[in-house]
Amino acid sequence: MQSSEANIKVQIKYLVTIRDRTGRRQEEVSFPLGSVLRDVAEWLNKRYALSLPNREIMAILNGRGWNQFPLKLSTEIKEGDTICLLPPISGG
């Protein structure tokens, strides 16, 4: 069994129709130290069949879209990060 020091915890929030797909508003999830956004995407795919990146889901880390980070899916996540998933927003 791994020590809790070897893990980090992040909050994942599911908004609007994504909440309907997961059945949750949010959850705290532990990942091994050194995990990256790709690891989060794989976890979401296994747990909820949410495929990321996806044009139908906006994935945001601490207020910035995943693809706005220079390392994209290789961006390391850190203790206390917040990830929000929501459908794309359009206006008129």
Steps between C-alpha positions, in 0.01 A plus 500: 500500500627843406565769757260795480808719453551338159160626382349836423131590517316707243140615482310412184178694438240387250276774366170503307461196269832350614350476849210307348743255338702439818218522754722725716554870553858455613741260661847496650731260322850381596772456241863395542751781545626607157171430320411709196175603331523194275470283814186691600358456149566123513336476845192689377477275196518182708260622770241693296580429133589868455752525219734799526600706315155531348333784309182439701666542841693800627769387744633775726786485753499782755314732262696422181412263219721192482622591152608845623785346697827472304537131591129428427417148632853467640432782749565376854214522748559613855341459843185710526452557127143538375388351172163600352326317217215667315344510156629768261334836544366684200327831480322707250 
